[in-house]
């Protein structure tokens, strides 16, 4: 999943057009989806049922916070440097 995500990041970073940028973002999304799936499977292996529910809640909270802050941080970064820097 991480390899697929990094490949998509490379495509987006070097995108010569909006179509290539879109393709890179789609590849990133496919790679990102593997991360959450694997994380939940690992939690299922490590924790008992009741504890696992709490740990998945923590994981979900972290993902929500990261997704809420990312556009603002990316926008602020893009104000000061080239938009490609966000992918770097």
N, CA, C and O atoms as a CHARMM CRD file, in Angstrom:
* protein
*
  352
    1    1 UNK  N      0.81400  -1.19900   0.00000 PROA 1      0.00000
    2    1 UNK  CA     0.00000   0.00000   0.00000 PROA 1      0.00000
    3    1 UNK  C      0.85300   1.25700   0.00000 PROA 1      0.00000
    4    1 UNK  O      0.56000   2.21700  -0.71300 PROA 1      0.00000
    5    2 UNK  N      1.91600   1.24900   0.80700 PROA 2      0.00000
    6    2 UNK  CA     2.79400   2.41200   0.87400 PROA 2      0.00000
    7    2 UNK  C      3.50400   2.63100  -0.46000 PROA 2      0.00000
    8    2 UNK  O      3.67200   3.76800  -0.90200 PROA 2      0.00000
    9    3 UNK  N      3.91700   1.54300  -1.09300 PROA 3      0.00000
   10    3 UNK  CA     4.57100   1.65200  -2.39500 PROA 3      0.00000
   11    3 UNK  C      3.64700   2.23900  -3.45200 PROA 3      0.00000
   12    3 UNK  O      4.06300   3.07300  -4.25700 PROA 3      0.00000
   13    4 UNK  N      2.39700   1.80200  -3.44600 PROA 4      0.00000
   14    4 UNK  CA     1.41200   2.32700  -4.40400 PROA 4      0.00000
   15    4 UNK  C      1.17100   3.80700  -4.12200 PROA 4      0.00000
   16    4 UNK  O      1.10500   4.61600  -5.04800 PROA 4      0.00000
   17    5 UNK  N      1.04000   4.16200  -2.83500 PROA 5      0.00000
   18    5 UNK  CA     0.84000   5.56500  -2.46800 PROA 5      0.00000
   19    5 UNK  C      2.01700   6.42500  -2.93200 PROA 5      0.00000
   20    5 UNK  O      1.81800   7.50300  -3.49200 PROA 5      0.00000
   21    6 UNK  N      3.24100   5.95000  -2.70000 PROA 6      0.00000
   22    6 UNK  CA     4.41600   6.71100  -3.11300 PROA 6      0.00000
   23    6 UNK  C      4.51000   6.83400  -4.63400 PROA 6      0.00000
   24    6 UNK  O      4.95400   7.86200  -5.14500 PROA 6      0.00000
   25    7 UNK  N      4.10000   5.80200  -5.35300 PROA 7      0.00000
   26    7 UNK  CA     4.07700   5.88700  -6.81600 PROA 7      0.00000
   27    7 UNK  C      3.09200   6.96700  -7.26200 PROA 7      0.00000
   28    7 UNK  O      3.39600   7.75600  -8.15700 PROA 7      0.00000
   29    8 UNK  N      1.92500   7.00300  -6.64300 PROA 8      0.00000
   30    8 UNK  CA     0.94100   8.04100  -6.96400 PROA 8      0.00000
   31    8 UNK  C      1.45100   9.42900  -6.62300 PROA 8      0.00000
   32    8 UNK  O      1.17700  10.38900  -7.34300 PROA 8      0.00000
   33    9 UNK  N      2.19400   9.54100  -5.52800 PROA 9      0.00000
   34    9 UNK  CA     2.77900  10.82300  -5.15300 PROA 9      0.00000
   35    9 UNK  C      3.79000  11.27100  -6.19200 PROA 9      0.00000
   36    9 UNK  O      3.84600  12.45000  -6.54000 PROA 9      0.00000
   37   10 UNK  N      4.58700  10.33900  -6.68800 PROA 10     0.00000
   38   10 UNK  CA     5.54800  10.66900  -7.73300 PROA 10     0.00000
   39   10 UNK  C      4.87200  11.13800  -9.00400 PROA 10     0.00000
   40   10 UNK  O      5.32600  12.08800  -9.64200 PROA 10     0.00000
   41   11 UNK  N      3.78700  10.47400  -9.37200 PROA 11     0.00000
   42   11 UNK  CA     3.03200  10.87400 -10.56700 PROA 11     0.00000
   43   11 UNK  C      2.47600  12.28800 -10.38300 PROA 11     0.00000
   44   11 UNK  O      2.57900  13.12700 -11.27800 PROA 11     0.00000
   45   12 UNK  N      1.88900  12.53900  -9.21700 PROA 12     0.00000
   46   12 UNK  CA     1.31000  13.86100  -8.95400 PROA 12     0.00000
   47   12 UNK  C      2.39700  14.93500  -8.89700 PROA 12     0.00000
   48   12 UNK  O      2.19200  16.04900  -9.38000 PROA 12     0.00000
   49   13 UNK  N      3.52800  14.61300  -8.32300 PROA 13     0.00000
   50   13 UNK  CA     4.62500  15.56900  -8.19400 PROA 13     0.00000
   51   13 UNK  C      5.15600  15.99400  -9.55600 PROA 13     0.00000
   52   13 UNK  O      5.50100  17.15800  -9.75600 PROA 13     0.00000
   53   14 UNK  N      5.22100  15.06600 -10.48000 PROA 14     0.00000
   54   14 UNK  CA     5.78800  15.34400 -11.79700 PROA 14     0.00000
   55   14 UNK  C      4.73000  15.58700 -12.87100 PROA 14     0.00000
   56   14 UNK  O      5.04500  15.60100 -14.06100 PROA 14     0.00000
   57   15 UNK  N      3.48800  15.77600 -12.46000 PROA 15     0.00000
   58   15 UNK  CA     2.36800  15.90200 -13.40600 PROA 15     0.00000
   59   15 UNK  C      2.53800  17.09600 -14.34100 PROA 15     0.00000
   60   15 UNK  O      2.66500  18.23000 -13.88000 PROA 15     0.00000
   61   16 UNK  N      2.54100  16.85000 -15.64600 PROA 16     0.00000
   62   16 UNK  CA     2.62300  17.95400 -16.60400 PROA 16     0.00000
   63   16 UNK  C      1.25600  18.56300 -16.93100 PROA 16     0.00000
   64   16 UNK  O      1.18300  19.63000 -17.54000 PROA 16     0.00000
   65   17 UNK  N      0.16800  17.88400 -16.52500 PROA 17     0.00000
   66   17 UNK  CA    -1.17300  18.38200 -16.81500 PROA 17     0.00000
   67   17 UNK  C     -2.11900  17.96800 -15.69400 PROA 17     0.00000
   68   17 UNK  O     -1.76400  17.16800 -14.82800 PROA 17     0.00000
   69   18 UNK  N     -3.31700  18.51900 -15.72400 PROA 18     0.00000
   70   18 UNK  CA    -4.30900  18.19800 -14.70600 PROA 18     0.00000
   71   18 UNK  C     -4.75900  16.73600 -14.81200 PROA 18     0.00000
   72   18 UNK  O     -5.13500  16.13100 -13.80700 PROA 18     0.00000
   73   19 UNK  N     -4.72200  16.17700 -16.00000 PROA 19     0.00000
   74   19 UNK  CA    -5.09900  14.77100 -16.16400 PROA 19     0.00000
   75   19 UNK  C     -4.10700  13.85600 -15.44400 PROA 19     0.00000
   76   19 UNK  O     -4.50400  12.89800 -14.78200 PROA 19     0.00000
   77   20 UNK  N     -2.81600  14.15900 -15.58000 PROA 20     0.00000
   78   20 UNK  CA    -1.80100  13.37300 -14.87400 PROA 20     0.00000
   79   20 UNK  C     -1.89400  13.58000 -13.36600 PROA 20     0.00000
   80   20 UNK  O     -1.68400  12.64200 -12.59600 PROA 20     0.00000
   81   21 UNK  N     -2.20700  14.79400 -12.94300 PROA 21     0.00000
   82   21 UNK  CA    -2.38200  15.05600 -11.51000 PROA 21     0.00000
   83   21 UNK  C     -3.55000  14.23200 -10.96800 PROA 21     0.00000
   84   21 UNK  O     -3.45700  13.64600  -9.88900 PROA 21     0.00000
   85   22 UNK  N     -4.63700  14.19100 -11.71700 PROA 22     0.00000
   86   22 UNK  CA    -5.79200  13.39100 -11.30400 PROA 22     0.00000
   87   22 UNK  C     -5.44000  11.91000 -11.22800 PROA 22     0.00000
   88   22 UNK  O     -5.82800  11.21900 -10.28600 PROA 22     0.00000
   89   23 UNK  N     -4.70500  11.43200 -12.22400 PROA 23     0.00000
   90   23 UNK  CA    -4.29100  10.02400 -12.20900 PROA 23     0.00000
   91   23 UNK  C     -3.41500   9.73100 -10.99800 PROA 23     0.00000
   92   23 UNK  O     -3.57500   8.69400 -10.35400 PROA 23     0.00000
   93   24 UNK  N     -2.50200  10.62200 -10.68800 PROA 24     0.00000
   94   24 UNK  CA    -1.64600  10.43400  -9.51400 PROA 24     0.00000
   95   24 UNK  C     -2.43800  10.40100  -8.22400 PROA 24     0.00000
   96   24 UNK  O     -2.14900   9.60200  -7.33300 PROA 24     0.00000
   97   25 UNK  N     -3.43200  11.26200  -8.12100 PROA 25     0.00000
   98   25 UNK  CA    -4.26200  11.29200  -6.91400 PROA 25     0.00000
   99   25 UNK  C     -5.10500  10.01800  -6.78700 PROA 25     0.00000
  100   25 UNK  O     -5.33600   9.53700  -5.67700 PROA 25     0.00000
  101   26 UNK  N     -5.55900   9.47500  -7.90700 PROA 26     0.00000
  102   26 UNK  CA    -6.31400   8.21800  -7.87600 PROA 26     0.00000
  103   26 UNK  C     -5.41600   7.08100  -7.38900 PROA 26     0.00000
  104   26 UNK  O     -5.83800   6.26000  -6.57500 PROA 26     0.00000
  105   27 UNK  N     -4.18800   7.03400  -7.88400 PROA 27     0.00000
  106   27 UNK  CA    -3.24900   6.00500  -7.44300 PROA 27     0.00000
  107   27 UNK  C     -2.94700   6.18300  -5.95200 PROA 27     0.00000
  108   27 UNK  O     -2.84500   5.19600  -5.22300 PROA 27     0.00000
  109   28 UNK  N     -2.80500   7.42200  -5.49300 PROA 28     0.00000
  110   28 UNK  CA    -2.61000   7.66800  -4.06400 PROA 28     0.00000
  111   28 UNK  C     -3.78100   7.12700  -3.25000 PROA 28     0.00000
  112   28 UNK  O     -3.57500   6.51400  -2.20200 PROA 28     0.00000
  113   29 UNK  N     -4.98700   7.34500  -3.71400 PROA 29     0.00000
  114   29 UNK  CA    -6.17700   6.88200  -2.98500 PROA 29     0.00000
  115   29 UNK  C     -6.19200   5.36500  -2.86300 PROA 29     0.00000
  116   29 UNK  O     -6.55600   4.83000  -1.81500 PROA 29     0.00000
  117   30 UNK  N     -5.80200   4.66900  -3.92200 PROA 30     0.00000
  118   30 UNK  CA    -5.75400   3.20700  -3.87400 PROA 30     0.00000
  119   30 UNK  C     -4.72100   2.74900  -2.84100 PROA 30     0.00000
  120   30 UNK  O     -4.98300   1.82700  -2.06900 PROA 30     0.00000
  121   31 UNK  N     -3.56400   3.38400  -2.82600 PROA 31     0.00000
  122   31 UNK  CA    -2.53400   3.03100  -1.85400 PROA 31     0.00000
  123   31 UNK  C     -2.93800   3.34300  -0.42200 PROA 31     0.00000
  124   31 UNK  O     -2.63700   2.57800   0.49400 PROA 31     0.00000
  125   32 UNK  N     -3.61600   4.45900  -0.23100 PROA 32     0.00000
  126   32 UNK  CA    -4.06100   4.84700   1.10900 PROA 32     0.00000
  127   32 UNK  C     -5.09600   3.88000   1.66000 PROA 32     0.00000
  128   32 UNK  O     -5.11000   3.61100   2.86100 PROA 32     0.00000
  129   33 UNK  N     -5.94400   3.36500   0.81900 PROA 33     0.00000
  130   33 UNK  CA    -6.98700   2.45500   1.29700 PROA 33     0.00000
  131   33 UNK  C     -6.39100   1.19000   1.90700 PROA 33     0.00000
  132   33 UNK  O     -6.99400   0.59400   2.80000 PROA 33     0.00000
  133   34 UNK  N     -5.24100   0.78200   1.44700 PROA 34     0.00000
  134   34 UNK  CA    -4.59900  -0.40900   2.01600 PROA 34     0.00000
  135   34 UNK  C     -4.14700  -0.16100   3.44700 PROA 34     0.00000
  136   34 UNK  O     -4.19600  -1.06800   4.27900 PROA 34     0.00000
  137   35 UNK  N     -3.70800   1.05300   3.74000 PROA 35     0.00000
  138   35 UNK  CA    -3.19400   1.36000   5.07800 PROA 35     0.00000
  139   35 UNK  C     -4.22100   1.16400   6.17900 PROA 35     0.00000
  140   35 UNK  O     -3.92400   0.53400   7.19500 PROA 35     0.00000
  141   36 UNK  N     -5.40600   1.68300   5.99900 PROA 36     0.00000
  142   36 UNK  CA    -6.44800   1.54800   7.01600 PROA 36     0.00000
  143   36 UNK  C     -6.88900   0.10200   7.16000 PROA 36     0.00000
  144   36 UNK  O     -7.13900  -0.36300   8.27200 PROA 36     0.00000
  145   37 UNK  N     -6.98400  -0.60800   6.05500 PROA 37     0.00000
  146   37 UNK  CA    -7.38100  -2.01500   6.10400 PROA 37     0.00000
  147   37 UNK  C     -6.36100  -2.84600   6.86700 PROA 37     0.00000
  148   37 UNK  O     -6.72900  -3.67100   7.70300 PROA 37     0.00000
  149   38 UNK  N     -5.09300  -2.63500   6.58400 PROA 38     0.00000
  150   38 UNK  CA    -4.03400  -3.37900   7.27400 PROA 38     0.00000
  151   38 UNK  C     -3.98900  -2.99700   8.74900 PROA 38     0.00000
  152   38 UNK  O     -3.82400  -3.86500   9.60600 PROA 38     0.00000
  153   39 UNK  N     -4.13300  -1.70700   9.05700 PROA 39     0.00000
  154   39 UNK  CA    -4.10900  -1.26600  10.45400 PROA 39     0.00000
  155   39 UNK  C     -5.22500  -1.91700  11.26300 PROA 39     0.00000
  156   39 UNK  O     -5.00500  -2.32500  12.40400 PROA 39     0.00000
  157   40 UNK  N     -6.39800  -2.01400  10.69500 PROA 40     0.00000
  158   40 UNK  CA    -7.51300  -2.66400  11.40200 PROA 40     0.00000
  159   40 UNK  C     -7.27500  -4.16000  11.56400 PROA 40     0.00000
  160   40 UNK  O     -7.64100  -4.73800  12.58800 PROA 40     0.00000
  161   41 UNK  N     -6.67500  -4.78400  10.57900 PROA 41     0.00000
  162   41 UNK  CA    -6.37000  -6.21500  10.69600 PROA 41     0.00000
  163   41 UNK  C     -5.32700  -6.45900  11.78000 PROA 41     0.00000
  164   41 UNK  O     -5.43400  -7.41900  12.54300 PROA 41     0.00000
  165   42 UNK  N     -4.32500  -5.59900  11.85000 PROA 42     0.00000
  166   42 UNK  CA    -3.29800  -5.73600  12.88600 PROA 42     0.00000
  167   42 UNK  C     -3.91400  -5.54500  14.26200 PROA 42     0.00000
  168   42 UNK  O     -3.58800  -6.29000  15.18500 PROA 42     0.00000
  169   43 UNK  N     -4.78800  -4.57400  14.42100 PROA 43     0.00000
  170   43 UNK  CA    -5.45300  -4.36000  15.71100 PROA 43     0.00000
  171   43 UNK  C     -6.27700  -5.57600  16.10400 PROA 43     0.00000
  172   43 UNK  O     -6.34400  -5.93500  17.27900 PROA 43     0.00000
  173   44 UNK  N     -6.89700  -6.20300  15.12700 PROA 44     0.00000
  174   44 UNK  CA    -7.65900  -7.41400  15.41200 PROA 44     0.00000
  175   44 UNK  C     -6.76800  -8.53700  15.91500 PROA 44     0.00000
  176   44 UNK  O     -7.19900  -9.36000  16.72300 PROA 44     0.00000
  177   45 UNK  N     -5.52300  -8.57800  15.43900 PROA 45     0.00000
  178   45 UNK  CA    -4.58100  -9.59600  15.90200 PROA 45     0.00000
  179   45 UNK  C     -3.99400  -9.27500  17.27100 PROA 45     0.00000
  180   45 UNK  O     -3.64300 -10.18500  18.02200 PROA 45     0.00000
  181   46 UNK  N     -3.88600  -7.99700  17.60000 PROA 46     0.00000
  182   46 UNK  CA    -3.19300  -7.59800  18.82600 PROA 46     0.00000
  183   46 UNK  C     -4.08600  -7.46800  20.05100 PROA 46     0.00000
  184   46 UNK  O     -3.62700  -7.68400  21.17300 PROA 46     0.00000
  185   47 UNK  N     -5.35200  -7.11900  19.85400 PROA 47     0.00000
  186   47 UNK  CA    -6.20200  -6.77500  20.98200 PROA 47     0.00000
  187   47 UNK  C     -7.42600  -7.67400  21.07700 PROA 47     0.00000
  188   47 UNK  O     -7.89300  -8.23900  20.08800 PROA 47     0.00000
  189   48 UNK  N     -7.92600  -7.78600  22.29900 PROA 48     0.00000
  190   48 UNK  CA    -9.20500  -8.45900  22.53000 PROA 48     0.00000
  191   48 UNK  C    -10.32600  -7.61100  21.93900 PROA 48     0.00000
  192   48 UNK  O    -10.12400  -6.44400  21.60500 PROA 48     0.00000
  193   49 UNK  N    -11.49200  -8.20100  21.81600 PROA 49     0.00000
  194   49 UNK  CA   -12.61900  -7.54400  21.14100 PROA 49     0.00000
  195   49 UNK  C    -12.95700  -6.16900  21.72900 PROA 49     0.00000
  196   49 UNK  O    -13.11100  -5.20800  20.97500 PROA 49     0.00000
  197   50 UNK  N    -13.07600  -6.05500  23.05000 PROA 50     0.00000
  198   50 UNK  CA   -13.45300  -4.78800  23.68000 PROA 50     0.00000
  199   50 UNK  C    -12.35700  -3.74100  23.52400 PROA 50     0.00000
  200   50 UNK  O    -12.64000  -2.57700  23.24000 PROA 50     0.00000
  201   51 UNK  N    -11.13500  -4.14600  23.70600 PROA 51     0.00000
  202   51 UNK  CA   -10.00700  -3.22300  23.55900 PROA 51     0.00000
  203   51 UNK  C     -9.84300  -2.81200  22.10100 PROA 51     0.00000
  204   51 UNK  O     -9.51300  -1.66300  21.80600 PROA 51     0.00000
  205   52 UNK  N    -10.07100  -3.74400  21.20200 PROA 52     0.00000
  206   52 UNK  CA    -9.93600  -3.45400  19.77900 PROA 52     0.00000
  207   52 UNK  C    -10.90600  -2.35000  19.35200 PROA 52     0.00000
  208   52 UNK  O    -10.53600  -1.48700  18.55600 PROA 52     0.00000
  209   53 UNK  N    -12.11400  -2.36000  19.85600 PROA 53     0.00000
  210   53 UNK  CA   -13.08600  -1.32400  19.50900 PROA 53     0.00000
  211   53 UNK  C    -12.57900   0.05000  19.93400 PROA 53     0.00000
  212   53 UNK  O    -12.72200   1.02100  19.19200 PROA 53     0.00000
  213   54 UNK  N    -11.99200   0.13600  21.11700 PROA 54     0.00000
  214   54 UNK  CA   -11.45000   1.40800  21.60100 PROA 54     0.00000
  215   54 UNK  C    -10.26200   1.85300  20.74100 PROA 54     0.00000
  216   54 UNK  O    -10.14600   3.03200  20.40900 PROA 54     0.00000
  217   55 UNK  N     -9.39200   0.92500  20.38500 PROA 55     0.00000
  218   55 UNK  CA    -8.22200   1.25500  19.56800 PROA 55     0.00000
  219   55 UNK  C     -8.63300   1.69700  18.16100 PROA 55     0.00000
  220   55 UNK  O     -8.03400   2.61400  17.59800 PROA 55     0.00000
  221   56 UNK  N     -9.63900   1.05600  17.60200 PROA 56     0.00000
  222   56 UNK  CA   -10.13300   1.47900  16.28800 PROA 56     0.00000
  223   56 UNK  C    -10.75700   2.87100  16.38000 PROA 56     0.00000
  224   56 UNK  O    -10.65300   3.65700  15.43800 PROA 56     0.00000
  225   57 UNK  N    -11.40000   3.18000  17.49900 PROA 57     0.00000
  226   57 UNK  CA   -11.94200   4.53000  17.69700 PROA 57     0.00000
  227   57 UNK  C    -10.81600   5.55400  17.73100 PROA 57     0.00000
  228   57 UNK  O    -10.94700   6.63000  17.14800 PROA 57     0.00000
  229   58 UNK  N     -9.70600   5.23900  18.40700 PROA 58     0.00000
  230   58 UNK  CA    -8.55000   6.13900  18.41800 PROA 58     0.00000
  231   58 UNK  C     -7.98000   6.31500  17.01100 PROA 58     0.00000
  232   58 UNK  O     -7.64200   7.42900  16.61000 PROA 58     0.00000
  233   59 UNK  N     -7.87400   5.22600  16.27200 PROA 59     0.00000
  234   59 UNK  CA    -7.36500   5.28600  14.91400 PROA 59     0.00000
  235   59 UNK  C     -8.27000   6.14700  14.03900 PROA 59     0.00000
  236   59 UNK  O     -7.79000   6.97000  13.25900 PROA 59     0.00000
  237   60 UNK  N     -9.56100   5.95600  14.17100 PROA 60     0.00000
  238   60 UNK  CA   -10.51900   6.74300  13.39200 PROA 60     0.00000
  239   60 UNK  C    -10.42500   8.21800  13.75400 PROA 60     0.00000
  240   60 UNK  O    -10.49400   9.07700  12.87400 PROA 60     0.00000
  241   61 UNK  N    -10.27000   8.52400  15.04100 PROA 61     0.00000
  242   61 UNK  CA   -10.13500   9.91100  15.48100 PROA 61     0.00000
  243   61 UNK  C     -8.88700  10.55700  14.86100 PROA 61     0.00000
  244   61 UNK  O     -8.93800  11.69900  14.40600 PROA 61     0.00000
  245   62 UNK  N     -7.78600   9.83100  14.84700 PROA 62     0.00000
  246   62 UNK  CA    -6.55400  10.36500  14.25900 PROA 62     0.00000
  247   62 UNK  C     -6.73000  10.61900  12.76500 PROA 62     0.00000
  248   62 UNK  O     -6.26200  11.63100  12.24200 PROA 62     0.00000
  249   63 UNK  N     -7.40600   9.70000  12.08300 PROA 63     0.00000
  250   63 UNK  CA    -7.62800   9.87300  10.64400 PROA 63     0.00000
  251   63 UNK  C     -8.54000  11.06700  10.36300 PROA 63     0.00000
  252   63 UNK  O     -8.31600  11.79500   9.39600 PROA 63     0.00000
  253   64 UNK  N     -9.55000  11.27500  11.18000 PROA 64     0.00000
  254   64 UNK  CA   -10.46300  12.40500  10.98100 PROA 64     0.00000
  255   64 UNK  C     -9.72000  13.71900  11.19900 PROA 64     0.00000
  256   64 UNK  O     -9.87600  14.66100  10.42200 PROA 64     0.00000
  257   65 UNK  N     -8.91900  13.78200  12.24900 PROA 65     0.00000
  258   65 UNK  CA    -8.16400  15.01200  12.52900 PROA 65     0.00000
  259   65 UNK  C     -7.17300  15.30000  11.40600 PROA 65     0.00000
  260   65 UNK  O     -7.05200  16.44100  10.96100 PROA 65     0.00000
  261   66 UNK  N     -6.46500  14.27000  10.94800 PROA 66     0.00000
  262   66 UNK  CA    -5.49700  14.46200   9.85800 PROA 66     0.00000
  263   66 UNK  C     -6.19700  14.94300   8.58800 PROA 66     0.00000
  264   66 UNK  O     -5.70700  15.84700   7.91200 PROA 66     0.00000
  265   67 UNK  N     -7.33900  14.34000   8.26300 PROA 67     0.00000
  266   67 UNK  CA    -8.07500  14.75300   7.06600 PROA 67     0.00000
  267   67 UNK  C     -8.67000  16.14700   7.21100 PROA 67     0.00000
  268   67 UNK  O     -8.85800  16.83800   6.20900 PROA 67     0.00000
  269   68 UNK  N     -8.96600  16.57000   8.41700 PROA 68     0.00000
  270   68 UNK  CA    -9.51100  17.91100   8.63000 PROA 68     0.00000
  271   68 UNK  C     -8.41900  18.97200   8.51600 PROA 68     0.00000
  272   68 UNK  O     -8.67500  20.06400   8.00900 PROA 68     0.00000
  273   69 UNK  N     -7.21600  18.67100   8.97600 PROA 69     0.00000
  274   69 UNK  CA    -6.13200  19.64800   8.97000 PROA 69     0.00000
  275   69 UNK  C     -5.36600  19.71300   7.64800 PROA 69     0.00000
  276   69 UNK  O     -4.79800  20.75200   7.31200 PROA 69     0.00000
  277   70 UNK  N     -5.34900  18.62200   6.90700 PROA 70     0.00000
  278   70 UNK  CA    -4.53100  18.54700   5.69600 PROA 70     0.00000
  279   70 UNK  C     -4.85100  19.62700   4.66000 PROA 70     0.00000
  280   70 UNK  O     -3.91300  20.22700   4.13500 PROA 70     0.00000
  281   71 UNK  N     -6.11100  19.91300   4.33500 PROA 71     0.00000
  282   71 UNK  CA    -6.36000  20.95800   3.32000 PROA 71     0.00000
  283   71 UNK  C     -5.85200  22.33500   3.75300 PROA 71     0.00000
  284   71 UNK  O     -5.30100  23.07800   2.94100 PROA 71     0.00000
  285   72 UNK  N     -6.03500  22.66800   5.01000 PROA 72     0.00000
  286   72 UNK  CA    -5.56600  23.98100   5.48300 PROA 72     0.00000
  287   72 UNK  C     -4.04500  24.05900   5.45900 PROA 72     0.00000
  288   72 UNK  O     -3.48300  25.06800   5.03200 PROA 72     0.00000
  289   73 UNK  N     -3.37900  23.01100   5.90800 PROA 73     0.00000
  290   73 UNK  CA    -1.92200  23.00900   5.89600 PROA 73     0.00000
  291   73 UNK  C     -1.37500  22.98800   4.46400 PROA 73     0.00000
  292   73 UNK  O     -0.40800  23.68600   4.15800 PROA 73     0.00000
  293   74 UNK  N     -1.98900  22.19600   3.59800 PROA 74     0.00000
  294   74 UNK  CA    -1.57700  22.16100   2.19900 PROA 74     0.00000
  295   74 UNK  C     -1.79900  23.49200   1.50700 PROA 74     0.00000
  296   74 UNK  O     -0.96400  23.92800   0.71400 PROA 74     0.00000
  297   75 UNK  N     -2.91000  24.14000   1.79600 PROA 75     0.00000
  298   75 UNK  CA    -3.18600  25.45500   1.21800 PROA 75     0.00000
  299   75 UNK  C     -2.19800  26.50800   1.68900 PROA 75     0.00000
  300   75 UNK  O     -1.74300  27.34100   0.90500 PROA 75     0.00000
  301   76 UNK  N     -1.86800  26.46500   2.98500 PROA 76     0.00000
  302   76 UNK  CA    -0.88500  27.41000   3.51500 PROA 76     0.00000
  303   76 UNK  C      0.48200  27.16700   2.88900 PROA 76     0.00000
  304   76 UNK  O      1.18900  28.12100   2.56400 PROA 76     0.00000
  305   77 UNK  N      0.85700  25.92600   2.72100 PROA 77     0.00000
  306   77 UNK  CA     2.13600  25.59900   2.09500 PROA 77     0.00000
  307   77 UNK  C      2.15600  26.05600   0.64100 PROA 77     0.00000
  308   77 UNK  O      3.16600  26.58200   0.17300 PROA 77     0.00000
  309   78 UNK  N      1.06100  25.86200  -0.07300 PROA 78     0.00000
  310   78 UNK  CA     0.98600  26.25400  -1.48100 PROA 78     0.00000
  311   78 UNK  C      1.03800  27.77500  -1.65400 PROA 78     0.00000
  312   78 UNK  O      1.41300  28.25800  -2.72300 PROA 78     0.00000
  313   79 UNK  N      0.66900  28.52900  -0.62600 PROA 79     0.00000
  314   79 UNK  CA     0.75100  29.98500  -0.70100 PROA 79     0.00000
  315   79 UNK  C      2.19500  30.47200  -0.75100 PROA 79     0.00000
  316   79 UNK  O      2.48900  31.50200  -1.35700 PROA 79     0.00000
  317   80 UNK  N      3.09000  29.73000  -0.11200 PROA 80     0.00000
  318   80 UNK  CA     4.47400  30.17900   0.01300 PROA 80     0.00000
  319   80 UNK  C      5.41900  29.53000  -0.99500 PROA 80     0.00000
  320   80 UNK  O      6.46600  30.09600  -1.30900 PROA 80     0.00000
  321   81 UNK  N      5.06900  28.36900  -1.50000 PROA 81     0.00000
  322   81 UNK  CA     5.92100  27.65300  -2.44500 PROA 81     0.00000
  323   81 UNK  C      5.04900  27.09100  -3.56900 PROA 81     0.00000
  324   81 UNK  O      3.82700  27.23400  -3.53700 PROA 81     0.00000
  325   82 UNK  N      5.65600  26.47300  -4.52900 PROA 82     0.00000
  326   82 UNK  CA     4.95500  25.87300  -5.65400 PROA 82     0.00000
  327   82 UNK  C      4.01500  24.76700  -5.18100 PROA 82     0.00000
  328   82 UNK  O      4.29800  24.10800  -4.18100 PROA 82     0.00000
  329   83 UNK  N      2.90500  24.55600  -5.88100 PROA 83     0.00000
  330   83 UNK  CA     1.93100  23.54500  -5.46500 PROA 83     0.00000
  331   83 UNK  C      2.52200  22.14600  -5.45000 PROA 83     0.00000
  332   83 UNK  O      2.05200  21.29200  -4.69800 PROA 83     0.00000
  333   84 UNK  N      3.53900  21.89200  -6.26000 PROA 84     0.00000
  334   84 UNK  CA     4.15100  20.56600  -6.28100 PROA 84     0.00000
  335   84 UNK  C      4.85500  20.23300  -4.96700 PROA 84     0.00000
  336   84 UNK  O      5.04900  19.05900  -4.64900 PROA 84     0.00000
  337   85 UNK  N      5.23200  21.24200  -4.21400 PROA 85     0.00000
  338   85 UNK  CA     5.90900  21.02100  -2.93400 PROA 85     0.00000
  339   85 UNK  C      5.03400  20.22900  -1.97300 PROA 85     0.00000
  340   85 UNK  O      5.54900  19.47800  -1.14500 PROA 85     0.00000
  341   86 UNK  N      3.72300  20.38800  -2.07300 PROA 86     0.00000
  342   86 UNK  CA     2.80100  19.64100  -1.21300 PROA 86     0.00000
  343   86 UNK  C      3.02900  18.13600  -1.39200 PROA 86     0.00000
  344   86 UNK  O      2.97400  17.38700  -0.41600 PROA 86     0.00000
  345   87 UNK  N      3.28100  17.69100  -2.61000 PROA 87     0.00000
  346   87 UNK  CA     3.50300  16.27700  -2.87300 PROA 87     0.00000
  347   87 UNK  C      4.91700  15.84300  -2.50100 PROA 87     0.00000
  348   87 UNK  O      5.16100  14.66400  -2.24700 PROA 87     0.00000
  349   88 UNK  N      5.83600  16.78400  -2.47100 PROA 88     0.00000
  350   88 UNK  CA     7.20900  16.46600  -2.05000 PROA 88     0.00000
  351   88 UNK  C      7.26800  16.18100  -0.57900 PROA 88     0.00000
  352   88 UNK  O      8.34200  15.89600  -0.04800 PROA 88     0.00000
